[in-house]
Amino acid sequence: MSKEFDQRVTDFFAHYQDRGMKKWAGFFLSDHTAMINKETRQKSVPDRAEMSREECGKVLGEAFGNQRPVAV
């Protein structure tokens, strides 16, 4: 084998990047994003009818007292 061929082979492997890992990471990210979107849709709070000030105060007071989140 010639030195030129050896140099080309060495250069090829010095700059070669395996796409397999990048593809795997892309598939993983895609699956992860799909799962997050599915969970977000499941956790969405249905719309409620308008509440009076007294009802709002009661719900907010209970949430504050029990340290629970409130969606407005």
PyMOL Python script that loads the backbone (N, CA, C, O; Angstrom):
from pymol import cmd

cmd.read_pdbstr("""\
ATOM      1  N   MET A   1       0.842  -1.176   0.000  1.00  0.00           N
ATOM      2  CA  MET A   1       0.000   0.000   0.000  1.00  0.00           C
ATOM      3  C   MET A   1       0.887   1.238   0.000  1.00  0.00           C
ATOM      4  O   MET A   1       1.997   1.245   0.532  1.00  0.00           O
ATOM      5  N   SER A   2       0.359   2.265  -0.609  1.00  0.00           N
ATOM      6  CA  SER A   2       1.149   3.486  -0.710  1.00  0.00           C
ATOM      7  C   SER A   2       0.931   4.367   0.517  1.00  0.00           C
ATOM      8  O   SER A   2      -0.048   4.205   1.245  1.00  0.00           O
ATOM      9  N   LYS A   3       1.826   5.272   0.730  1.00  0.00           N
ATOM     10  CA  LYS A   3       1.701   6.209   1.849  1.00  0.00           C
ATOM     11  C   LYS A   3       0.506   7.129   1.640  1.00  0.00           C
ATOM     12  O   LYS A   3      -0.146   7.543   2.598  1.00  0.00           O
ATOM     13  N   GLU A   4       0.226   7.446   0.374  1.00  0.00           N
ATOM     14  CA  GLU A   4      -0.921   8.313   0.083  1.00  0.00           C
ATOM     15  C   GLU A   4      -2.228   7.631   0.506  1.00  0.00           C
ATOM     16  O   GLU A   4      -3.103   8.271   1.089  1.00  0.00           O
ATOM     17  N   PHE A   5      -2.356   6.346   0.212  1.00  0.00           N
ATOM     18  CA  PHE A   5      -3.547   5.586   0.602  1.00  0.00           C
ATOM     19  C   PHE A   5      -3.658   5.520   2.123  1.00  0.00           C
ATOM     20  O   PHE A   5      -4.732   5.731   2.686  1.00  0.00           O
ATOM     21  N   ASP A   6      -2.547   5.229   2.775  1.00  0.00           N
ATOM     22  CA  ASP A   6      -2.537   5.187   4.234  1.00  0.00           C
ATOM     23  C   ASP A   6      -2.967   6.526   4.828  1.00  0.00           C
ATOM     24  O   ASP A   6      -3.704   6.562   5.813  1.00  0.00           O
ATOM     25  N   GLN A   7      -2.513   7.613   4.235  1.00  0.00           N
ATOM     26  CA  GLN A   7      -2.855   8.943   4.727  1.00  0.00           C
ATOM     27  C   GLN A   7      -4.353   9.212   4.539  1.00  0.00           C
ATOM     28  O   GLN A   7      -5.001   9.781   5.418  1.00  0.00           O
ATOM     29  N   ARG A   8      -4.898   8.800   3.388  1.00  0.00           N
ATOM     30  CA  ARG A   8      -6.326   9.002   3.139  1.00  0.00           C
ATOM     31  C   ARG A   8      -7.176   8.200   4.127  1.00  0.00           C
ATOM     32  O   ARG A   8      -8.180   8.696   4.638  1.00  0.00           O
ATOM     33  N   VAL A   9      -6.772   6.978   4.387  1.00  0.00           N
ATOM     34  CA  VAL A   9      -7.508   6.152   5.346  1.00  0.00           C
ATOM     35  C   VAL A   9      -7.425   6.771   6.732  1.00  0.00           C
ATOM     36  O   VAL A   9      -8.429   6.828   7.442  1.00  0.00           O
ATOM     37  N   THR A  10      -6.264   7.228   7.122  1.00  0.00           N
ATOM     38  CA  THR A  10      -6.086   7.865   8.426  1.00  0.00           C
ATOM     39  C   THR A  10      -6.933   9.130   8.528  1.00  0.00           C
ATOM     40  O   THR A  10      -7.574   9.364   9.553  1.00  0.00           O
ATOM     41  N   ASP A  11      -6.941   9.941   7.485  1.00  0.00           N
ATOM     42  CA  ASP A  11      -7.745  11.164   7.481  1.00  0.00           C
ATOM     43  C   ASP A  11      -9.246  10.845   7.559  1.00  0.00           C
ATOM     44  O   ASP A  11     -10.003  11.518   8.258  1.00  0.00           O
ATOM     45  N   PHE A  12      -9.652   9.803   6.825  1.00  0.00           N
ATOM     46  CA  PHE A  12     -11.067   9.423   6.833  1.00  0.00           C
ATOM     47  C   PHE A  12     -11.523   9.080   8.250  1.00  0.00           C
ATOM     48  O   PHE A  12     -12.537   9.599   8.719  1.00  0.00           O
ATOM     49  N   PHE A  13     -10.789   8.220   8.923  1.00  0.00           N
ATOM     50  CA  PHE A  13     -11.194   7.784  10.251  1.00  0.00           C
ATOM     51  C   PHE A  13     -10.979   8.860  11.318  1.00  0.00           C
ATOM     52  O   PHE A  13     -11.617   8.828  12.370  1.00  0.00           O
ATOM     53  N   ALA A  14     -10.093   9.799  11.052  1.00  0.00           N
ATOM     54  CA  ALA A  14      -9.890  10.894  11.995  1.00  0.00           C
ATOM     55  C   ALA A  14     -11.089  11.845  11.990  1.00  0.00           C
ATOM     56  O   ALA A  14     -11.363  12.488  13.003  1.00  0.00           O
ATOM     57  N   HIS A  15     -11.809  11.945  10.868  1.00  0.00           N
ATOM     58  CA  HIS A  15     -12.933  12.863  10.735  1.00  0.00           C
ATOM     59  C   HIS A  15     -14.277  12.148  10.612  1.00  0.00           C
ATOM     60  O   HIS A  15     -15.304  12.801  10.424  1.00  0.00           O
ATOM     61  N   TYR A  16     -14.287  10.842  10.713  1.00  0.00           N
ATOM     62  CA  TYR A  16     -15.518  10.069  10.571  1.00  0.00           C
ATOM     63  C   TYR A  16     -16.389  10.234  11.802  1.00  0.00           C
ATOM     64  O   TYR A  16     -15.914  10.140  12.934  1.00  0.00           O
ATOM     65  N   GLN A  17     -17.666  10.481  11.567  1.00  0.00           N
ATOM     66  CA  GLN A  17     -18.625  10.591  12.675  1.00  0.00           C
ATOM     67  C   GLN A  17     -19.725   9.565  12.451  1.00  0.00           C
ATOM     68  O   GLN A  17     -20.366   9.540  11.400  1.00  0.00           O
ATOM     69  N   ASP A  18     -19.927   8.745  13.424  1.00  0.00           N
ATOM     70  CA  ASP A  18     -20.963   7.718  13.338  1.00  0.00           C
ATOM     71  C   ASP A  18     -22.330   8.372  13.508  1.00  0.00           C
ATOM     72  O   ASP A  18     -22.600   8.987  14.540  1.00  0.00           O
ATOM     73  N   ARG A  19     -23.189   8.246  12.509  1.00  0.00           N
ATOM     74  CA  ARG A  19     -24.515   8.849  12.573  1.00  0.00           C
ATOM     75  C   ARG A  19     -25.474   8.026  13.415  1.00  0.00           C
ATOM     76  O   ARG A  19     -26.552   8.502  13.771  1.00  0.00           O
ATOM     77  N   GLY A  20     -25.096   6.805  13.736  1.00  0.00           N
ATOM     78  CA  GLY A  20     -25.989   5.941  14.502  1.00  0.00           C
ATOM     79  C   GLY A  20     -26.382   6.543  15.838  1.00  0.00           C
ATOM     80  O   GLY A  20     -27.547   6.481  16.230  1.00  0.00           O
ATOM     81  N   MET A  21     -25.430   7.120  16.534  1.00  0.00           N
ATOM     82  CA  MET A  21     -25.721   7.717  17.840  1.00  0.00           C
ATOM     83  C   MET A  21     -26.616   8.930  17.678  1.00  0.00           C
ATOM     84  O   MET A  21     -27.522   9.143  18.484  1.00  0.00           O
ATOM     85  N   LYS A  22     -26.375   9.729  16.645  1.00  0.00           N
ATOM     86  CA  LYS A  22     -27.208  10.903  16.405  1.00  0.00           C
ATOM     87  C   LYS A  22     -28.640  10.485  16.075  1.00  0.00           C
ATOM     88  O   LYS A  22     -29.593  11.104  16.549  1.00  0.00           O
ATOM     89  N   LYS A  23     -28.794   9.446  15.270  1.00  0.00           N
ATOM     90  CA  LYS A  23     -30.126   8.954  14.938  1.00  0.00           C
ATOM     91  C   LYS A  23     -30.826   8.436  16.191  1.00  0.00           C
ATOM     92  O   LYS A  23     -32.006   8.717  16.400  1.00  0.00           O
ATOM     93  N   TRP A  24     -30.117   7.690  17.016  1.00  0.00           N
ATOM     94  CA  TRP A  24     -30.700   7.155  18.245  1.00  0.00           C
ATOM     95  C   TRP A  24     -31.166   8.296  19.137  1.00  0.00           C
ATOM     96  O   TRP A  24     -32.260   8.241  19.700  1.00  0.00           O
ATOM     97  N   ALA A  25     -30.344   9.324  19.265  1.00  0.00           N
ATOM     98  CA  ALA A  25     -30.710  10.473  20.101  1.00  0.00           C
ATOM     99  C   ALA A  25     -31.950  11.169  19.534  1.00  0.00           C
ATOM    100  O   ALA A  25     -32.808  11.620  20.292  1.00  0.00           O
ATOM    101  N   GLY A  26     -32.045  11.258  18.211  1.00  0.00           N
ATOM    102  CA  GLY A  26     -33.216  11.864  17.584  1.00  0.00           C
ATOM    103  C   GLY A  26     -34.476  11.071  17.849  1.00  0.00           C
ATOM    104  O   GLY A  26     -35.520  11.648  18.155  1.00  0.00           O
ATOM    105  N   PHE A  27     -34.394   9.745  17.735  1.00  0.00           N
ATOM    106  CA  PHE A  27     -35.552   8.904  18.026  1.00  0.00           C
ATOM    107  C   PHE A  27     -35.947   9.023  19.494  1.00  0.00           C
ATOM    108  O   PHE A  27     -37.133   9.107  19.813  1.00  0.00           O
ATOM    109  N   PHE A  28     -34.973   9.031  20.379  1.00  0.00           N
ATOM    110  CA  PHE A  28     -35.241   9.152  21.807  1.00  0.00           C
ATOM    111  C   PHE A  28     -35.932  10.480  22.106  1.00  0.00           C
ATOM    112  O   PHE A  28     -36.914  10.521  22.847  1.00  0.00           O
ATOM    113  N   LEU A  29     -35.416  11.568  21.527  1.00  0.00           N
ATOM    114  CA  LEU A  29     -35.999  12.886  21.749  1.00  0.00           C
ATOM    115  C   LEU A  29     -37.420  12.938  21.205  1.00  0.00           C
ATOM    116  O   LEU A  29     -38.299  13.526  21.834  1.00  0.00           O
ATOM    117  N   SER A  30     -37.655  12.334  20.054  1.00  0.00           N
ATOM    118  CA  SER A  30     -38.985  12.313  19.459  1.00  0.00           C
ATOM    119  C   SER A  30     -39.977  11.571  20.359  1.00  0.00           C
ATOM    120  O   SER A  30     -41.082  12.056  20.599  1.00  0.00           O
ATOM    121  N   ASP A  31     -39.587  10.412  20.848  1.00  0.00           N
ATOM    122  CA  ASP A  31     -40.457   9.644  21.742  1.00  0.00           C
ATOM    123  C   ASP A  31     -40.720  10.399  23.043  1.00  0.00           C
ATOM    124  O   ASP A  31     -41.838  10.399  23.558  1.00  0.00           O
ATOM    125  N   HIS A  32     -39.683  11.038  23.562  1.00  0.00           N
ATOM    126  CA  HIS A  32     -39.814  11.790  24.804  1.00  0.00           C
ATOM    127  C   HIS A  32     -40.780  12.963  24.623  1.00  0.00           C
ATOM    128  O   HIS A  32     -41.628  13.207  25.481  1.00  0.00           O
ATOM    129  N   THR A  33     -40.654  13.681  23.519  1.00  0.00           N
ATOM    130  CA  THR A  33     -41.531  14.814  23.235  1.00  0.00           C
ATOM    131  C   THR A  33     -42.975  14.349  23.072  1.00  0.00           C
ATOM    132  O   THR A  33     -43.895  15.004  23.562  1.00  0.00           O
ATOM    133  N   ALA A  34     -43.180  13.234  22.395  1.00  0.00           N
ATOM    134  CA  ALA A  34     -44.533  12.705  22.220  1.00  0.00           C
ATOM    135  C   ALA A  34     -45.142  12.337  23.567  1.00  0.00           C
ATOM    136  O   ALA A  34     -46.324  12.593  23.799  1.00  0.00           O
ATOM    137  N   MET A  35     -44.363  11.748  24.449  1.00  0.00           N
ATOM    138  CA  MET A  35     -44.863  11.373  25.771  1.00  0.00           C
ATOM    139  C   MET A  35     -45.224  12.611  26.588  1.00  0.00           C
ATOM    140  O   MET A  35     -46.246  12.614  27.274  1.00  0.00           O
ATOM    141  N   ILE A  36     -44.417  13.648  26.529  1.00  0.00           N
ATOM    142  CA  ILE A  36     -44.707  14.886  27.259  1.00  0.00           C
ATOM    143  C   ILE A  36     -45.996  15.508  26.735  1.00  0.00           C
ATOM    144  O   ILE A  36     -46.835  15.950  27.520  1.00  0.00           O
ATOM    145  N   ASN A  37     -46.160  15.546  25.419  1.00  0.00           N
ATOM    146  CA  ASN A  37     -47.380  16.110  24.840  1.00  0.00           C
ATOM    147  C   ASN A  37     -48.608  15.314  25.260  1.00  0.00           C
ATOM    148  O   ASN A  37     -49.657  15.895  25.540  1.00  0.00           O
ATOM    149  N   LYS A  38     -48.488  13.995  25.307  1.00  0.00           N
ATOM    150  CA  LYS A  38     -49.609  13.150  25.713  1.00  0.00           C
ATOM    151  C   LYS A  38     -49.970  13.418  27.172  1.00  0.00           C
ATOM    152  O   LYS A  38     -51.147  13.547  27.506  1.00  0.00           O
ATOM    153  N   GLU A  39     -48.964  13.501  28.037  1.00  0.00           N
ATOM    154  CA  GLU A  39     -49.217  13.762  29.452  1.00  0.00           C
ATOM    155  C   GLU A  39     -49.822  15.146  29.660  1.00  0.00           C
ATOM    156  O   GLU A  39     -50.682  15.323  30.522  1.00  0.00           O
ATOM    157  N   THR A  40     -49.382  16.123  28.879  1.00  0.00           N
ATOM    158  CA  THR A  40     -49.911  17.481  28.999  1.00  0.00           C
ATOM    159  C   THR A  40     -51.390  17.502  28.635  1.00  0.00           C
ATOM    160  O   THR A  40     -52.189  18.146  29.314  1.00  0.00           O
ATOM    161  N   ARG A  41     -51.753  16.802  27.570  1.00  0.00           N
ATOM    162  CA  ARG A  41     -53.164  16.749  27.182  1.00  0.00           C
ATOM    163  C   ARG A  41     -54.005  16.064  28.252  1.00  0.00           C
ATOM    164  O   ARG A  41     -55.148  16.457  28.488  1.00  0.00           O
ATOM    165  N   GLN A  42     -53.451  15.048  28.897  1.00  0.00           N
ATOM    166  CA  GLN A  42     -54.200  14.333  29.929  1.00  0.00           C
ATOM    167  C   GLN A  42     -54.359  15.161  31.193  1.00  0.00           C
ATOM    168  O   GLN A  42     -55.351  15.016  31.906  1.00  0.00           O
ATOM    169  N   LYS A  43     -53.400  16.021  31.477  1.00  0.00           N
ATOM    170  CA  LYS A  43     -53.428  16.806  32.706  1.00  0.00           C
ATOM    171  C   LYS A  43     -54.182  18.129  32.556  1.00  0.00           C
ATOM    172  O   LYS A  43     -54.373  18.841  33.541  1.00  0.00           O
ATOM    173  N   SER A  44     -54.608  18.462  31.350  1.00  0.00           N
ATOM    174  CA  SER A  44     -55.267  19.746  31.170  1.00  0.00           C
ATOM    175  C   SER A  44     -56.564  19.787  31.980  1.00  0.00           C
ATOM    176  O   SER A  44     -57.292  18.798  32.071  1.00  0.00           O
ATOM    177  N   VAL A  45     -56.825  20.925  32.550  1.00  0.00           N
ATOM    178  CA  VAL A  45     -57.984  21.116  33.410  1.00  0.00           C
ATOM    179  C   VAL A  45     -59.161  21.544  32.544  1.00  0.00           C
ATOM    180  O   VAL A  45     -59.034  22.472  31.745  1.00  0.00           O
ATOM    181  N   PRO A  46     -60.294  20.887  32.690  1.00  0.00           N
ATOM    182  CA  PRO A  46     -61.456  21.284  31.887  1.00  0.00           C
ATOM    183  C   PRO A  46     -61.963  22.664  32.313  1.00  0.00           C
ATOM    184  O   PRO A  46     -61.788  23.071  33.461  1.00  0.00           O
ATOM    185  N   ASP A  47     -62.580  23.365  31.391  1.00  0.00           N
ATOM    186  CA  ASP A  47     -63.140  24.679  31.692  1.00  0.00           C
ATOM    187  C   ASP A  47     -64.291  24.533  32.677  1.00  0.00           C
ATOM    188  O   ASP A  47     -65.077  23.588  32.615  1.00  0.00           O
ATOM    189  N   ARG A  48     -64.364  25.479  33.567  1.00  0.00           N
ATOM    190  CA  ARG A  48     -65.438  25.477  34.557  1.00  0.00           C
ATOM    191  C   ARG A  48     -66.321  26.688  34.327  1.00  0.00           C
ATOM    192  O   ARG A  48     -65.937  27.647  33.657  1.00  0.00           O
ATOM    193  N   ALA A  49     -67.497  26.620  34.890  1.00  0.00           N
ATOM    194  CA  ALA A  49     -68.411  27.751  34.821  1.00  0.00           C
ATOM    195  C   ALA A  49     -67.855  28.890  35.680  1.00  0.00           C
ATOM    196  O   ALA A  49     -67.043  28.668  36.579  1.00  0.00           O
ATOM    197  N   GLU A  50     -68.299  30.089  35.391  1.00  0.00           N
ATOM    198  CA  GLU A  50     -67.819  31.252  36.147  1.00  0.00           C
ATOM    199  C   GLU A  50     -68.245  31.119  37.606  1.00  0.00           C
ATOM    200  O   GLU A  50     -69.368  30.718  37.911  1.00  0.00           O
ATOM    201  N   MET A  51     -67.314  31.469  38.503  1.00  0.00           N
ATOM    202  CA  MET A  51     -67.560  31.341  39.937  1.00  0.00           C
ATOM    203  C   MET A  51     -67.812  32.720  40.538  1.00  0.00           C
ATOM    204  O   MET A  51     -67.334  33.739  40.041  1.00  0.00           O
ATOM    205  N   SER A  52     -68.571  32.712  41.611  1.00  0.00           N
ATOM    206  CA  SER A  52     -68.803  33.972  42.329  1.00  0.00           C
ATOM    207  C   SER A  52     -67.557  34.329  43.124  1.00  0.00           C
ATOM    208  O   SER A  52     -66.652  33.508  43.272  1.00  0.00           O
ATOM    209  N   ARG A  53     -67.510  35.550  43.633  1.00  0.00           N
ATOM    210  CA  ARG A  53     -66.352  35.975  44.440  1.00  0.00           C
ATOM    211  C   ARG A  53     -66.220  35.117  45.693  1.00  0.00           C
ATOM    212  O   ARG A  53     -65.110  34.790  46.113  1.00  0.00           O
ATOM    213  N   GLU A  54     -67.335  34.761  46.276  1.00  0.00           N
ATOM    214  CA  GLU A  54     -67.313  33.946  47.490  1.00  0.00           C
ATOM    215  C   GLU A  54     -66.734  32.560  47.194  1.00  0.00           C
ATOM    216  O   GLU A  54     -65.914  32.044  47.953  1.00  0.00           O
ATOM    217  N   GLU A  55     -67.175  31.965  46.079  1.00  0.00           N
ATOM    218  CA  GLU A  55     -66.656  30.642  45.699  1.00  0.00           C
ATOM    219  C   GLU A  55     -65.165  30.710  45.403  1.00  0.00           C
ATOM    220  O   GLU A  55     -64.406  29.830  45.807  1.00  0.00           O
ATOM    221  N   CYS A  56     -64.746  31.760  44.697  1.00  0.00           N
ATOM    222  CA  CYS A  56     -63.316  31.933  44.396  1.00  0.00           C
ATOM    223  C   CYS A  56     -62.512  32.074  45.680  1.00  0.00           C
ATOM    224  O   CYS A  56     -61.452  31.466  45.827  1.00  0.00           O
ATOM    225  N   GLY A  57     -63.013  32.871  46.598  1.00  0.00           N
ATOM    226  CA  GLY A  57     -62.326  33.058  47.872  1.00  0.00           C
ATOM    227  C   GLY A  57     -62.195  31.757  48.639  1.00  0.00           C
ATOM    228  O   GLY A  57     -61.153  31.479  49.233  1.00  0.00           O
ATOM    229  N   LYS A  58     -63.253  30.959  48.624  1.00  0.00           N
ATOM    230  CA  LYS A  58     -63.220  29.684  49.327  1.00  0.00           C
ATOM    231  C   LYS A  58     -62.193  28.736  48.704  1.00  0.00           C
ATOM    232  O   LYS A  58     -61.401  28.114  49.411  1.00  0.00           O
ATOM    233  N   VAL A  59     -62.216  28.634  47.373  1.00  0.00           N
ATOM    234  CA  VAL A  59     -61.280  27.736  46.670  1.00  0.00           C
ATOM    235  C   VAL A  59     -59.838  28.199  46.891  1.00  0.00           C
ATOM    236  O   VAL A  59     -58.958  27.384  47.167  1.00  0.00           O
ATOM    237  N   LEU A  60     -59.598  29.498  46.771  1.00  0.00           N
ATOM    238  CA  LEU A  60     -58.241  30.021  46.972  1.00  0.00           C
ATOM    239  C   LEU A  60     -57.784  29.831  48.414  1.00  0.00           C
ATOM    240  O   LEU A  60     -56.620  29.511  48.658  1.00  0.00           O
ATOM    241  N   GLY A  61     -58.684  30.025  49.365  1.00  0.00           N
ATOM    242  CA  GLY A  61     -58.331  29.822  50.770  1.00  0.00           C
ATOM    243  C   GLY A  61     -57.959  28.385  51.067  1.00  0.00           C
ATOM    244  O   GLY A  61     -56.979  28.122  51.764  1.00  0.00           O
ATOM    245  N   GLU A  62     -58.741  27.449  50.537  1.00  0.00           N
ATOM    246  CA  GLU A  62     -58.437  26.026  50.733  1.00  0.00           C
ATOM    247  C   GLU A  62     -57.117  25.646  50.065  1.00  0.00           C
ATOM    248  O   GLU A  62     -56.318  24.896  50.625  1.00  0.00           O
ATOM    249  N   ALA A  63     -56.900  26.174  48.862  1.00  0.00           N
ATOM    250  CA  ALA A  63     -55.653  25.862  48.153  1.00  0.00           C
ATOM    251  C   ALA A  63     -54.453  26.415  48.913  1.00  0.00           C
ATOM    252  O   ALA A  63     -53.437  25.735  49.057  1.00  0.00           O
ATOM    253  N   PHE A  64     -54.571  27.640  49.395  1.00  0.00           N
ATOM    254  CA  PHE A  64     -53.482  28.251  50.153  1.00  0.00           C
ATOM    255  C   PHE A  64     -53.218  27.483  51.442  1.00  0.00           C
ATOM    256  O   PHE A  64     -52.065  27.239  51.800  1.00  0.00           O
ATOM    257  N   GLY A  65     -54.284  27.103  52.135  1.00  0.00           N
ATOM    258  CA  GLY A  65     -54.151  26.383  53.393  1.00  0.00           C
ATOM    259  C   GLY A  65     -53.539  24.996  53.224  1.00  0.00           C
ATOM    260  O   GLY A  65     -52.845  24.508  54.116  1.00  0.00           O
ATOM    261  N   ASN A  66     -53.792  24.367  52.090  1.00  0.00           N
ATOM    262  CA  ASN A  66     -53.269  23.019  51.822  1.00  0.00           C
ATOM    263  C   ASN A  66     -52.045  23.045  50.909  1.00  0.00           C
ATOM    264  O   ASN A  66     -51.562  21.992  50.492  1.00  0.00           O
ATOM    265  N   GLN A  67     -51.548  24.228  50.598  1.00  0.00           N
ATOM    266  CA  GLN A  67     -50.388  24.428  49.730  1.00  0.00           C
ATOM    267  C   GLN A  67     -50.541  23.668  48.401  1.00  0.00           C
ATOM    268  O   GLN A  67     -49.679  22.880  48.013  1.00  0.00           O
ATOM    269  N   ARG A  68     -51.642  23.925  47.733  1.00  0.00           N
ATOM    270  CA  ARG A  68     -51.932  23.290  46.445  1.00  0.00           C
ATOM    271  C   ARG A  68     -51.934  24.363  45.353  1.00  0.00           C
ATOM    272  O   ARG A  68     -52.260  25.521  45.619  1.00  0.00           O
ATOM    273  N   PRO A  69     -51.570  23.980  44.131  1.00  0.00           N
ATOM    274  CA  PRO A  69     -51.586  24.949  43.029  1.00  0.00           C
ATOM    275  C   PRO A  69     -53.000  25.244  42.575  1.00  0.00           C
ATOM    276  O   PRO A  69     -53.909  24.427  42.725  1.00  0.00           O
ATOM    277  N   VAL A  70     -53.165  26.440  42.011  1.00  0.00           N
ATOM    278  CA  VAL A  70     -54.477  26.861  41.511  1.00  0.00           C
ATOM    279  C   VAL A  70     -54.277  27.376  40.094  1.00  0.00           C
ATOM    280  O   VAL A  70     -53.368  28.165  39.834  1.00  0.00           O
ATOM    281  N   ALA A  71     -55.134  26.922  39.174  1.00  0.00           N
ATOM    282  CA  ALA A  71     -55.100  27.424  37.796  1.00  0.00           C
ATOM    283  C   ALA A  71     -56.201  28.442  37.628  1.00  0.00           C
ATOM    284  O   ALA A  71     -57.350  28.193  37.993  1.00  0.00           O
ATOM    285  N   VAL A  72     -55.854  29.586  37.076  1.00  0.00           N
ATOM    286  CA  VAL A  72     -56.838  30.658  36.887  1.00  0.00           C
ATOM    287  C   VAL A  72     -57.069  30.843  35.415  1.00  0.00           C
ATOM    288  O   VAL A  72     -57.863  31.696  35.017  1.00  0.00           O
TER     289      VAL A  72
END
""", "prot")
cmd.dss("prot")
cmd.show_as("cartoon", "prot")
cmd.util.cbc("prot")
cmd.orient("prot")
